[in-house]
Amino acid sequence: MPVIPRGTYEARIERALALAKQAELDALVVYGDREHAANVAYLCGYDPRFEETLLVLLPDRTPQLFVGNEGWGYAEICGGPYERVLCQSFSLPAQPRDRSPALVELFTDAGIGSGLKIGAIGWKPFSNRDRGLGPNDLDLPAFIADALRKLVGVGGSVVNAADLLMSPADGMRADNDADQLALFEFAATFTSQGLRNVLQNVEPGMTELQAARLMGMNGLPHSCHPMLTAGARAFYGLPSP
């Protein structure tokens, strides 16, 4: 399986900061969780599993990756271009919270303070097509947005900057480098081979679960949500076996 080199992640972070400067942003805070991992993973190679995560980017500073208890060791294995910062408020409920400062203090240590204009990147940009929503509306958890707004104060602002990565016209992720294309090609080939396995081996009377086993999924992360349904449920195209 292709592996994206650390240098590619470093180049992506550098480009993200350059785009932030063009947009007159002082810093970027990139949010991720299990369902919305792609932007953080794209920039630094870390994909959160059970917790929230934040990648904090400021010019001339080492990128800081805020992780919870379970992400601490995994972030080291991922080996991205970042400094790990333990934020136990991102940990699962009932886990220890005795070894990290408050989120506001972690942001302060990372360089975020009064008067700054922060670009918050979740995964969903808002536009005038979203009735009642605009660029100041964030798709981050409230406790993160509140901490950022408290720090920057009335002289600063926290705006939705997801378009820097997500815009289909000129977002960073719409422009694929060779390393990303190689990874996409591997994922697409693996997926299409799974579909071929099903088409060539499915038999009358099989259940959906039996047919799904023919895909040959071997533990690799899925590049798309696996769906194999029959009968009336298949009309909608979304149910899993």
C-alpha positions, 0 to 999 in steps of 0.5 A: 500500500502506498505511504505518503511521505512526511515531506508531502505533509510538510509541504501541505502544511506550508501551503495551508499557511500560505493560503491562510496568509492570503486570506488574512488569517493569523492561524488555522485550527483544524478539527477532526474526529472519527467521522470527520478525520480527512482534513487532519489526516490530509495535512499530517497523516493522523486519523483520530479513532475514538476522540476529537483532535485539533491540528493547530498551525501558526507561522514559524511554529511547529504544528501542534496536534492536540490528542486525548489519552488514546490518541497519544500513542497512536499519534507517535506511531503516525509520525507526522510533522507535529508536536503532540499535545495531550488534551485529556478533555478530548478523551472518552468519558470517565477516562483520566483527566489529571495530566493536561491543562485546560483547553484554553491554556493549551491554545495559549501555549500554542500561540493563540491569543487576543486579537488574532483572526483564526481560521477554523477548519472542520469539514463543512463550509457555509455560504449564502446558500445555507439559509441563516448561516455564514462564514462566522458559523463553525462546524466545530464542537461548541466547547472548542469554538467557545475556547477560541472565541474567549481567547481572541476576544472582541478584537479578534475573530474565529471564522469558518475556513473550511473552504481552504481545503474543501472548496471544489473549485480551489480547495487544497484537497481538490488538487491532488499530488502524485502521492495522493493519486497513488493512494487513491488508485490503490484504494480504488483498485482494491475496492473494484476487485472486491466488487468483481469478487462478488459479481463472479462468485455470488450464487442464488440463495446467498444472504447479504452477509454471505455475499459481503464476505466475498469482497475479501475485506482484509482489515485495511481502512475502507475508502468508502462505506461498504454497502451490499443490499438486495430486495426492497432495501437496495432501492435507497442505496445506503443500507449496509448488510 
